[in-house]
Structure formats: structure tokens, C-alpha cells
């Protein structure tokens, strides 16, 4: 399948990864904190009331995973350079 579910990533996801890779370490950390806060708020909202867009939970989790992956790559690269 090509597209959003189970196959190759969609063009918008690839662009998002490219955008994240262009960010500085500080920007990545800020993006991570914002996404974590949003995920927390969405989880609270999911428990107390009905979510308008349940898919937003998955989007935030994946954004956090992308940021952590890039941060890990940079840490390993810096470690090898030393």
C-alpha cells in the first residue's frame, strides 16, 4: 500500500522529517516539549470527553518519535566524532 496506512510514508510525512532535520537542537527540544504537552492534553480530553479528532493522538506520538529519533542520531554522530 502506498499512502498513509501501512505502506510507504506520504509526501507530507517525508517533508516533515526533512523540516525536523533542518531544525537546531534547541528547536527540536522545543518541538518535543510542545508535542508532549499537546499529547498530555489530548489524553486528558480523551478520558473526560469525546475527541474531535482521535487521529491527533497518533500524530503527536509519531512527531515525538521522529524528534527523539533525530536527537538520537545526532547524539550518536557526536559521540563517534569524539
C-alpha positions in Angstrom: 0.0 0.0 0.0 1.3 3.4 -0.8 -0.1 6.2 1.3 -0.8 6.8 5.0 -1.6 3.3 6.3 1.0 0.6 6.5 3.0 1.4 3.4 5.4 4.0 2.2 5.2 7.3 4.0 3.1 10.1 2.4 4.9 13.1 0.9 3.8 15.3 3.8 5.4 13.0 6.3 8.7 12.9 4.4 8.6 16.7 4.2 8.0 16.9 7.9 11.1 14.7 8.6 13.2 17.0 6.3 11.9 20.0 8.2 12.8 18.5 11.5 16.3 17.6 10.4 16.9 21.2 9.4 16.0 22.4 13.0 18.6 23.2 15.6 18.9 21.1 18.7 17.1 23.8 20.7 14.2 23.9 18.2 13.9 20.2 18.3 13.7 20.2 22.1 11.1 22.9 22.0 9.1 20.9 19.4 9.4 17.8 21.6 8.1 19.7 24.7 5.2 21.2 22.8 4.2 17.9 21.3 4.4 16.2 24.7 2.2 18.9 26.2 -0.3 18.5 23.4 -0.3 14.7 23.8 -1.0 15.1 27.5 -3.9 17.5 26.9 -5.3 15.2 24.3 -5.1 12.2 26.6 -6.9 14.1 29.4 -9.5 15.2 26.9 -9.9 11.7 25.6 -10.7 10.5 29.2 -13.1 13.3 30.1 -14.9 13.9 26.8 -15.0 12.8 23.2 -12.1 13.9 21.0 -12.9 15.9 17.8 -10.0 14.2 16.0 -8.8 11.0 17.6 -6.1 10.7 15.0 -4.4 13.7 16.6 -3.1 11.4 19.3 -1.3 9.2 16.8 0.1 12.3 15.0 1.5 13.7 18.2 3.0 10.3 19.3 4.7 10.0 15.9 6.0 13.5 16.0 7.6 12.8 19.3 9.1 9.6 18.0 10.6 11.5 15.0 12.1 14.2 17.2 13.6 11.6 19.5 15.0 9.6 16.6 16.7 12.7 15.1 18.1 13.6 18.6 19.4 10.1 19.0 21.1 10.2 15.6 22.7 13.5 16.4 23.9 12.2 19.8 25.4 9.1 18.2 27.1 11.2 15.5 28.6 13.5 18.1 29.7 10.5 20.1 31.5 8.9 17.1 33.1 12.3 16.2 34.8 12.5 19.7 
